Amino acid sequence: MGKVIPIGALKDQKAVKRGFREWRKRFPSIPVLDASTCFADLPDGVILFLAEDHENSRRLMYDLIMGACELGSGYEFEALPADKLMPLLDIYFILIDQVRFECMRRLGWIEEISMGEKSIIQTIKDAGQGLHPALLKLPMITSKHPAYEDLFKGQEMDHRALIRKYIPDAVKQFKRKIEDEPA
């Protein structure tokens, strides 16, 4: 008799297959993209590609979301009606935050990322069910962060604004770090 597979596991397998379809084409060097893959598992080059947020990286993220949610291709993302698009945009912004936080974590600028060990597919599924507070929690900066002194010397800067303000600098520095590493 054949092996019994729970329906939930089968749905997860399909979400992974569809969600990572374009990722497998774009990043054939990644050995495993599965239900347990989290952003911390991805190579520096992939994190940089996604963090730079250009048309190609957005399309890849859209395709991941659309595939994981069983809604079609990433090329259809922006053409969705507003009532379907808005929740997907929330998921996109959560994912792009996670990518950028991972970039900052690898620079040593932030401490652990809340839910950073959660798989990419599970993050999409959780975000699709509503914006859980843990998905929106920002990591704390470390003493290596360029604005560490400002935050802790009584400057009236909101932690959320501080993290977001330095995203472009983090991406640039991360790119330099990758370029400077020996091949």
Stockholm file with secondary structure:
# STOCKHOLM 1.0

chainA/1-183         MGKVIPIGALKDQKAVKRGFREWRKRFPSIPVLDASTCFADLPDGVILFLAEDHENSRRLMYDLIMGACELGSGYEFEALPADKLMPLLDIYFILIDQVRFECMRRLGWIEEISMGEKSIIQTIKDAGQGLHPALLKLPMITSKHPAYEDLFKGQEMDHRALIRKYIPDAVKQFKRKIEDEPA
#=GR chainA/1-183 SS CCCCCCHHHHHHHHHHHHHTHHHHHHCTTCSCCSTTCCGGGSCHHHHHHHHTCCHHHHHHHHHHHHHHTTCCCGGGGGGSCHHHHHHHHHHHHHHHHHHHHHHHHHHTCBCCCTTTTSCHHHHHHHHHTCCCHHHHCCCCBCTTSTTHHHHHTTCCCCHHHHHHHTHHHHHHHHHHHHHHSCC
#=GC SS_cons         CCCCCCHHHHHHHHHHHHHTHHHHHHCTTCSCCSTTCCGGGSCHHHHHHHHTCCHHHHHHHHHHHHHHTTCCCGGGGGGSCHHHHHHHHHHHHHHHHHHHHHHHHHHTCBCCCTTTTSCHHHHHHHHHTCCCHHHHCCCCBCTTSTTHHHHHTTCCCCHHHHHHHTHHHHHHHHHHHHHHSCC
//
